[in-house]
Structures are given as structure tokens and as C-alpha cells.
Amino acid sequence: MAPKVIWLFVFVALYWAYCIFWGIKSAQTARTASDYFIAGRRLSMWVFILAATATSFSGWTFMGHPGLVYRDGFQYAYASFYTITIPFTGVLFLKRQWMLGKRFGYVTPGEMLSDYFKGDAIRILTVLVALLFSIPYLGVQLGASGFLFNVLTDGLISVNVGMWVLSLVVLIYVASGGLRAVAYVDTVQCILLAAGIVITGLIALDMAGGWAGLNQGFAGLAASDVGKWGVTPDGHNAYFAIPGVIQFTAGLGKETPVGGLWTGIMVLTYMFALMGIQSAPAFSMWAFGNKDPRPFAPQQVWASSFGIGLILFFFTAFQGMGAHLLGANPAVTEAGLAIVNALPGDVISKKPDALVPYYFNQIADSMPWLVGLLAVCALAAMQSTGAAYMSTAGGMLTRDLYKRYINPTASHTTQKFAGRLGVAFIVLSALTVATFSRDALVLLGGLAVAFGFQMWPSLAAVCWFPWITRAGATWGLAAGLLGVIFTETIGQQITGGALPWGRWPWTIHSAGWGMLLNLGVCLIVSAATQESGALAHRMKYHNFLREHASLSIDKKKMIPIAWAITLAWMFFGIGPGAVIGNTIFGTPNDATTWVFGIPSIWAWQILFWLLGVGMMWFLAYKMEMSTMPDREVQALTEDIGDLGTQPASQMGSTTGPAE
């Protein structure tokens, strides 16, 4: 057996021991339902910061993202801005959801939305979104873990065997300990994720001859027309420029975009999709699980926007773009533009996830122990998000379906048992789809984050806009889900190719099309279904939020500034205005004009990453969107995760919003 395989098993065994330890320890402390489902609302500051970061940036960040940077070039690297757009969702919604959860004792977002809108249809749709998000998303992560071990063991462990065995440990610790176990394991997984990406990036940078060698290679590649997408309409190598603001194509499968897929509008709407990670129902439960909102701002600004952003805009770029210069792209190698022929030349013909394990294998002979460690880093990255969605979706199945409709008086023990069965159901469903229908898994996986983004209007209603009605939010959410489905590949499958558009028509991501329908229906239906009694009920929640989280008069004057900063950043950083970045710091195909010695598009991305960190600081801290409330939030009753069958606002309380 190769030394790297031995070290792989050693590090995996240590990692598994840590996971199972926290599963057992958390199971012993989970005495009540809320202990199990939302960690008793007692997550500490640093645990949340690290755990929420690990949940936001999964194995796709570790394995898939570098491969797609390799496949599509710097035009796709704009996707690295999800280090800002994912926590941007948290800035808007997490603090206010925490306040409502603390006040009324909510355990799941379905309970919150059902209570707020006084209807159960939105609860059912929320559970549906949770399942449609968690099962395919988890399946993709688990399948990738099996593929990783298949590559690193040189085929000794098959993809399916690796996937099922690795998933068994996740099932054990998540089902045993609930959200607390997930959180404590995620703290280590976050560190491993970040360290693994940095080390792999340094391997790529060293292979390319350091910073100078990398940029010299970029200069030669940018001056050519070699690449997947050829040249943009402006004549630039498509690896080093986005192909314009928008392309009015019928969509992938119907027409091929000229010069690449990642137009300004495509980047913007793809960022919308990834915002769905923190608007997915799972993150509402993360919010409910905190002692207070104190961890939200540092997680959003420093851990995610700055820390993970630094890693992706540099070390992931080293991996993805560096691969062209290291032998992974046969066309580049044949053109004499490669620095060294070290990576296999067939990477481009395989799925992009194949790239990262090949970097690991470059040090297998000299440092086999590091290969084992990096493999565990990748495994931890892949399991971090999956574990959180397993736990929270299991909680929603229990609270929003079983306890609501089947056994309203379920005891703590019964709820925890039902939650564990829910976790097992989700894991087995994900593994079954991943094992027997890889194509279906890919199709469903493309829907996950876009579905999560469709929760925005419902969350905006609860947190900010009382004029959105129950009918508006419910029908809007249903329309948004359909909009996503029928602008994805699965829509073509369902209709037998009868739709006149393909996937992502007009280079607009399905999340964008879904939100257009969602908002359109939501606004129209809300305008037509206003009713004074229902509005008065919703205003109880908003009056409470205003009493506890209103800005001072001086800071209210800064609201237009906040809007201007946010919209300007989105337009120029991740939207149509990003086309300026193609050439503002030098002509892509002439390295002598590069102002900073790197391609203009890369310099533009780094600049707007730093500006984005500043924007997030301004919103989270200066505008107090993620800081402690001005007044202490008092719970109206005991936690409904522990007592009762109804939210506090339905228990006849005579204080605050529950009157």
C-alpha cells in the first residue's frame, strides 16, 4: 500500500474520532428538543463564527470552484465574490430572525413564517425548499468525497464504497448530537477548509515558478486565442475578460455564448443564486441557535468577506488559472505556453472536481503525510455544509410536519427520535440518488442554491416589509420555484425539450428568472390582498423589531448612503459595470500595459473584494444591521421547542407583539 494511502487512513481515523466524540458528547447534553434542534440557543461566539463560515463555504469551494476557474478562466473567478454576497444575506436577515426567535421561541423558519402569516401553506413550502436544497446539495458533497478517495487511493476504494463509508460517520455524529455536534465539528472543519485551500494554492504557485513565473505564463496565454471560449467579441482571450454585459442567446443547450458564458448579468444573477445559501431555511435555524447576535458581524465581515475572500481571490486563482500552465490543458501545452507538463493533460475532459486531487498527488512521493492531511481538509470541507443541512432539515421534518400534523403533544424524547429518523431519511435519499442516478443528482444540484434564494421575499416580509401578505409571499414563492425549474436543464427534461429556451436564457441564471417571477407575483398578489386585520397582526412583529432595532436619528440619515454604496458595489463589482475591469488596468493581451503586473480583470476583482469588505463593515457595524439590539429581547414564554404546541404569539400572552 502506498505511503500516501496509509497516511490518508491515519488522518481520516483521527478526524472520525473527533466527529464521533462530539456526537456522543452533544447527545448526552441534548436533554430537550431545542437542545437537539438548535443547540439550546446557546451557541458561543467563536463556535458560530467558525461553524457558520464552514457551512457557507463547502466542499464545492474546495473542489469545484478551482476547477471551474480552470475551465472558464478569470471571467468565472467573479464567482469568488460569493465570499461577500453569501454573508450579505446574513446582514439583511440573521439579526432580525434571531430577535423573533428569541422573542417567540421559534425553532424552525416554518414556525416563524406560519405564525407571522397565520397560514400553513408557507410552512409546507419552506419544508419543501429545505428538502430540495438539502438532499441534492448533500448528494453532490457526498459524491465528491467518494470521488476524492477513489483518486487518492489510486482506485483502491471505489467511488460508491468511499461515499457510503464516509457518509456513515457523518450520519452517526449528526443524528446523535444534533446541531450542537454539527457546530463543534464545523469549527475544526472551517480551519481545515481554509488551510487546505491555502496549501493547495501554494503547491500550484510553487509548480508555476512563483509569482513571477505565474504572471509570465499569464502574459503568454492572454496574448493567444487558446482556450475553451476562444476570444470575446472585443477580441480578448476569454480567460482574461468577461464577454460583455449580456448576450441575448436562447440559453445553453440552444445556443453557445460568444466568448464565454459569464457576462455581467450572468455573474450578478449567479451571485443571487449563491445568496440562497444563507437565506435557505437551515440558516434561520443557525440564527435561532445563538445566545445573541454578537457573532454575526465578525462572521460576515472578517471571517467570510475578508478571510475566505483573501483565500479565494489569490490561492484558488493560483490553482485554477495556474493549471493551464502546468500541463492540464492540452491546447495550451501544444501551443508551447505551458511552464511545465506536470498535471495530466486529460483534466479538461473530466469533471472540474478532478483538478484538486491531482495537485495533492504532486507531493505524494515527497510528503505523503501532507497528502493525507489535505485529503481530510477536503473531506471536512465537503461534510461541513452537508452536516448542517442534514441536521436542520431533520428538525424541520420533525417540527413542521410530524409535530404539527401527526403528534402535536410529542415529548422531547419522541421529537429527538423523529429528528434522528429525519436525518437518516435525508442522508439515505441523497446517497441513493448519488449512487443510482448521477445525472439526476447533477440536475437537482443545480437547483439547490437557486431554490434557497427564493426565500428572500418571505424573509424580507418578516424582517422588513409588513405590506407583503400571506397570499403574496406564498404564491410568489411557488412561482419562483417553478421559474427556477423551467430555466434549468431539468425543465427541458420534464417537457421533453419543448421549451423554446434552454438553460439560463439571455445569460441570466435560473435564480434571477425565478426571482423575477417570485417578486412579480408577490407584489401583484400582495397589492390585491391587503386586509386590515392581517396587517395589524403582522405589525405586532414589526413594531417589536422597530422598538428594539431602530437606528438613531443621525444614522437614519445615512440610509441613502448605505443604499448608494450597496447598489454601486453590486453594479460595478458583480454586475454589468464589471466589464470596465477587462481593460481599465491594462489591455488583456498586452502584458506590458498591465498597471499592477497582473491581468486587469484580476486587479479589478481584488479591488472590489477590498471595497466589498468595506461595504460589509459599513452595513454590519456602522448601520448596526448585525450588532446587538439597543434593548434586551425578552422571551414571551418558555421555548416552544420544549413546551406547548403553539408559538408564543398564539398562547394568549398579553405583552409585546403577542397581544
N, C-alpha and C positions, 0 to 999 in steps of 0.2 A: 504494500500500500504506500502511495506517495506521501512524503512528509507533510505536504500541504493538507492532505485529506485527514491525516492524524490530528494535526493542529486544528483543523476545522471541527472535528468531532469534540476535541477538548474544550474549545471555546463555546461551542453550542451547548455542551453539557453544563458548563458554568452558567451560561445565560439562562438555560431552562431551570436550573436550581434556584436562581434569583426569582424568576417568574412564579414558580410554584410556591416559594416561600411567602411571597406577598399574597398569593391566592389563599393560602391556608390562614395566614395572619389576619387578613381582611375578613375572611369568613367567620373567624372567631369573634370579631368586634362588630359584625353586622347583625345586631340584635333586632332591629326594626326594619320595616320596609324602606323607609327613607335612608337608613344607614346603607342598605344594599344598593338602592337605585341611584341615589345622589350623594353618597358618602356622608349622610347625616348633616348636610350643609356645613361641613367643617373642613373643606379643603384649605390647606395653608397656602400662603402667598407663593413660595418658591415651587411648591408642587404644582400649582395651577400654571404658573408661567412656563415651566418646562413641559408639563403634560399637554397643555393646550397647543404649544408650539409643535410638539411631536405629532399630535392629532391633525394639525393643519397641513403639515408637510410630510407626506407619507413615502412609501417605497417608490411611488411614481416620481417623486422629486429626486430620489436617489438613483433609480434605474432608468426610468423612462425619459425624464427631462433631458439629460445629457445626450441620449440617443436621438431625440428629436432636434436638438440644437445641431447635432451632426448631420441629420438628414436634410434639414431645411436652412441651416445657416443662421446668421445673426438676425435675419428677419423674424425667425421664430423665437429668438432669445428675448424678444419683448415679453414673452410669457413669463420671464423671471420676475416681472412686476407683480406677480401674484403674491410675492412676499409683502406687498403693500395692500393690494386690493382685497386679499382674504381678511386680514385684520381690520380693514376699513369697515367691513360689515359688522365686526365686533364693536367698533367705535360707535356705530349707529344704534345697535340694539342690545348689547350684552348688559350694560349697566341698568337699563330700564327694565329688562326682563328679570334681572336679579331682584330689583326693588319689588316688582309684582310678586315674584316667587316668595320672597321673604314675608311680604305683607299678607298674602292669601294662602300660603302653604302649598303652592303648586309643585308637583313632582315632574310632570311632563308638559310639553308645549300644547298637547291636545287638551289637557285640562284647562290651561290658561285660555286658549282660543275659544273653547266651548263655553267656558264661563263668561268670557268677555262678550261674545256674540250671542249667547243664550241659544245655542243650537249645536247639534251633534254632527251635522254633515261635515263641518270644517274639522272636527276631531278625526273622523274617519279618513278624510283626505290627507290629514297630517300623518297619520299612521301609514297610509299608502305611500306617501313621499318617503317616509323613513325606510320602508321596506325596499322601495325601488332604488333608493340610494344605497342602503347598506349591503344588500345581497350581491348586486353586480360589482360594487366597489370592492367589497371584501373578496369576491371571487377573483377579481383581477390581481389583488395583492397576494393572495394565497397561491395563485397560479404562477406568479412571478417568483415566489420563494422556491417553489418546486423546480422551476427552470434554472434558477441560480445554482442550486445544489447539483443539478444534473451537469451543468457546465464545469463547476469547480471540482466535482468528483470524477471528471472525465468519463461520464456516463455510468459510473458505478451505481448511482441511485437514479432511478427513472424520475421523470417529471412528476408523474402521478403519485408515486410512492413518497417522494420527498414532500409533496404538497400535503398529503393526508397526515403523515407523521408530524410534520412541523405544525400543522393546524391543531393537532390533538392537544399539544401543550397550551396553546392559546385558549382553546375551549376550556381546559381544566382551570386555569387561573382566573379567567373572566367569569365563568359560571360559578366558581366557588366564592370569589370575593367581591364581585360586582364592581361598581365604578371606583371604589377606593383602591382595589387591586390594580385596575387599569391605570389610575393616576400615578401610583407609586412606581409601577413598571415603566410607565411612559417617561418618568423623569430620567431614568438611565437611557431609555431609547432615544430621547432627544439629544443627549450628549453623544451617543454612538452615531446617530444620523449625521450630526454636524461634523464630527471628527472623521467619519468615513468619507464624506464628500470632499473635505479638505485634503485628506491624504491621497485620495484618488486623483484629485486635481494636481497635486504636487508631482505624482508619478507621471502624469501626462506632460506637465510642464518640463520636467527633467528630460523626458524622452525627446522633447522637441528642441532641446538645447537651451532651455531657459527663456526668459522674457524676450531677449533679443532674437533668439532663433525662432521663437513663435511668431513674432511680428514680421520678421523677414520672410517667413513662409507665407504669412497672410498677404504680404505685398505681392508675391508672385502669383498666388491664387486669385487675388482680387483683379489683377491685370488680365486674367484669362477669361474665357467664356465657359470654362469647365464647371459642371455642377448639375444637380438634379433638375433645377428650373432654368438653366441657361442664363439668359440676361433679362433684365427688366425692360419695360417699354422705353425707359430712358437710356438703355444701353449699358447698365452697370451689371456686374456679376451679381446674380440673385442671392448669393450667400452673404453679400455685403450691403444690401439695400432692400427696403420694402417696395413692392411693385406699384405703389400708388395709394390713393385714398380708398377707392372701392372699384370693384370690377363687376359689371352687370352680366355675370355669367349665370347660366341656369343652375349651377351648383355642381359639386363633384359627382361624377357618375354620368353627368350630362355633357359638361364642357370642362376643359382643362384651363385653369387660370394662366395668364401670360406672365411669366417672370416670378411665379410663386403665389401661394395662397394667402400669405399673411399681409393683406392690405391694412391700412389704418383702421378701417371699420371692423375687419376681422379680428385684429388684435383687441380692440375695445370690447367687442361682444364676447370674445373668448375670456377676457378678464371678468366680464359679467358672470360668465358660467362659473369661474373659479371662486367668485364671491359666494357662490352657493354652498361652499364648504362650511362657512361659519353662519350661514342662515339656515342650514339643514337642521332638522329637529334635534339632532344629537347635541348641537352646541347650546341650545336652550337649556338642556339638562346640565351641561357643564356650568352654565351661568347659575342655575339654581343650586349647584353643589358647593358654591363658595361661601365662606364666612362673611365676606364683604367684597365690595368691588375693587379693593386696593390693588389686586394683582392685574387688573385688566389693562391699565395704561402701560406698565412696563412690558407686559407680554406683547401688546400691539405695536408699541413704538420701538423698543430696544431689542427684544428677543426676536421678533418676527421681521419687522421692516428693516431694521439696521443689521442685526446679526445674520439671519438667514439670507437677507439681501446681499450682504457682503460676500457670502459664500457662493451664491448662485451667479452673481454678475462677474465673478472672477473665476472661481475654481470649477464651476460647471462649464463655463465658457472654455476653460483650458481643456476639459475632457472632450466636449462636443466638437468644437471647431478644430482643436488640435488633432483629432482623429484623422482628418483629411490629410494631414501632413505626415502621418505615421503609418501609412500603408493601408488604411481601412477602405479607402475609396479607389477602386481600380482605375477609374478615369483620370484622377489626379496623379496617381502613380505613373500611368502610361504617358502622361504629358510631361513627366520629369519634374513635377512640382513637389513631390514628397521629400521630406527631410531624411526619413529613414523608413525602411519597409519592415516594421515590427509587428503591426497588428494584422490579423487575417484579412485578405482582400475581399472576402465574401460577406463582411458585416453588413454592407449595404443591401444585400439580397435577403437578409434575415430581418426579424423584427428589431426595432431600435434598442430594445432592452438588452440585446446581446452585447452591446458595446462595453458596458462597465465590467462584467466578469472577465473580459479579455484583458482589461487593464490589470485586474488582480493577477492574472496568470503571468504577467510580465515579470513579477517579482517572486514567482513560485519557487525558483531554484535558489535565489539568494536569501530570501526572507520568507520561508514557508509559514512561520508563525504569524506574520503580518497578513498573509492571505486568509488565514483562519479568523483573525480579528476583524478584517474588513468584511468577510462573509457574514459575521454576526452583526456588524454595523448595518449591512444591507437588510438582513433578516429583521433586525429591530425596527428599521425604517418601514418595512413592509407590514409589520404587525402592529405598529403604533396606532395607525388610523383604524385598521380593521377591528382591533380590540375595543376601541371606544364606540364604534358603531354597533358592534355586537351587543355590548352592554346596554346602551341607551335604547336600541330598537327592542331588545328583550323587555326592557322596562315599559316601553310604550305598548307592546302587545299585552303585557300584564295589566297595566293601569287603565289603558284606554279601551281595551276590548274585554279581557277576562273579568276584571273587577267592575267595570262599568255595566256590562250586559249579562254576565253569567253568574258571578258570585259577588254581589256588592258588599257583603259583610266578611270578605276573605280576611283571615288572620295574617299576622306578619309572616308566620311560617309558610302559610299557603301562598302568599304573594311572592316570597323569595323562591319557593319551589317552582311556581309558574314562570318567574323570571328566568330561572335556570333552564327550564324547558324551552323558553323563547330563544335564549342564546343558542341552545343546541339546534333548534329548528333553523335559525338563520345560518349557522355555520354549515350544517349539512346541506342546506339549499344551495349555498354558494359553492361548496365543494362538488356537489352533484352537477351543477351547470358547468363548472370549470373542467370537470373530468369528461363529461359526455357530450358537451356542446360548446367547444371553444368559440365557434363563430357566434353563437348566441350570446356568449359572455362578452365578447368584444362589442356586439351591438348594444347590449344592455349597459355595459360600462360607459359607453359614450353618452348615455342619458343621465347618469347619476348626478353630476355636479349641476347640470342644467336644470334638473328637477329641483335640486336644493335651492337654486336661485329663485324659483317661482314662489318661494315662501316670503319673498320681500314685501309684497303689498299687505299680506296678513300681519306680518311683524310690524310694518310701518303703521298699520291701523292701531294696533295695541299700544305701541310706544309713542306715536306722534300725531296721528290724524284721526280724530273721533268721527269725522264725517263719512268714513268708509263703513258701509253697512255690512251686516252678515251676508246678505244675498250677493252684494258686490264682491266681497272677499272670496266667498265660496265659489261662485260661478267664474270669477276671474282666475282662481287657482285651477279649476277644472279646465278652462280654456287654455291656460298657459301650459299645462301638462300635455294637452293634445297638440299645441303648437310645437312643442319640443319634439314630440314623437314623429310628427309628419314633416319635419325638416331635418330628420336624421335618417340614416340608412334603414333603420327598422321600419320607418314609414313606407319606404319603397318596397320593402319585403312584404308588409301587410297588404299593400294594394297591388302587388304583383307588377310593380313598375309603372302603374297607370298615372301616377302624379307627373305633371309636366316639369317639375323641378327635381333636382337631385338633393344631395346633402349640402346644407349651408348655401342656399342660393344667394346670389349677389355678394358673395364672400361675407355673409352675415351668419354668425354662429347660431345654432338652434336655440341657445339661451336667449339671444336677442329677439328672435322671432317669437319665442314663447312669451317673453315679457311684453312685446307689443300687443299680443292678443290678451294677455293677462291684464295689463293696465287698461287697455281699451274697454274690455268687458267690465272690469271692476269699476271704472269711473262712470260708465254709462248706467250700469245697474244701480250703483250707489246713488246717483242723482235721481233715479226713478223710484227708489225705495226708502226715502227718508221718512222716519216716523219719530215723533217727539218722545214717546215713552222709551223706545230703544236707545235714542240718543242720550236721554237723561241717565240711563243705566251705564252707558259707555263713559259718560263724562265723570262718573264717580272715580273711575280709574285715572282719567287724565287730570282731574283736579288733585288727586293724590300725588301724581307724578310732578305736577306743577308746584305743589306745596313743598316738595322735598328736593326737587332738582332744577329749580328755576335759576336762571342767571341773574347776576346783579344788573343794575341799570347800565353801568359802564360796559359790561361785557355784552349786553344785548345790542349795543351799538356796533359791536364787532361781527355780528351775524352776517351782514352783507359781505364783509371782508372774507369770512370763512367760506361763504358760497363762491366768491370770485376765485379764491386760491384753489379750492377743490375742482371747480369746473375747468379752470385754466390748466391745472396739472393733468386732468384727465384728457383734455383736448390735445395738448402738446406732448404729453408723456406716453399715453397709451391709446391715443385716438388719431383722427385724421391729420392733426398737426405734426405727428411724428415723422411724416415724410421729409420735414425740414432736416431731420437728423441724418438723412442719407448723405448730404453733401456739405452741411454747414461747417464742419471741421476738416474739410478736405475732400477731394474727388476720390471716390472709392477705388477706381482703377489706376490711381497715380499716387503711390506711397510718398512721393516727395512733397506732396501737398498736405499730408496728414499733420495737423497742428500739434497734436499730442503724441505723435509717433504711433498711434493706433488707428484703426478704421474709424471714420466719422460716426458710423452708426453705433459702434461700441462706446465711444466717448459720450454720445448723446444719451445712451442708456444709463451710463454711470452717473452723469449729471442729474438726470431726472430721478434716478434712485435716491440720490442725496436730497434733492428737493422734495421727494415724496416722504422721506423720513421727517423732514422739517414740517411738511403738511400734517403728518400724523401726530407729531408732537403738539402742534398748534391746536388740533381738534381734540385730542385726548386730554391734554393738560390745560392749555390756556382757555379753551372753550368748555372745559370741565365735563366732557362727554364720557369720560371713563374714570373719573375721580370719585371720592367718597361723597355721598349726598350731604347737603347742608344740614339736614335734620336726621336724627336717628329713625330708622324704619322699625316700627313696632308691629309684630305679628298679631293678627286679629284673633287667632285661635291656635290650638296645637296643630302641628304639622299634619296635613291630610294624608301624607304618606304613612302616618302612624294611626290616626284616629279618624272616625267618621267616614262617610261615603260621599260627601259633597265638599266642594271648595268653600273656603271661609265666607265668601260673599253670598253664599246661598244658605248659611247657617243661622241667619237671623241676628247677626251682630248689629249693635246699634252705634258703632263708632266708625268714623272714617268712611271710606268708599263703599263699605258693605251695607250701609243703611238701606 
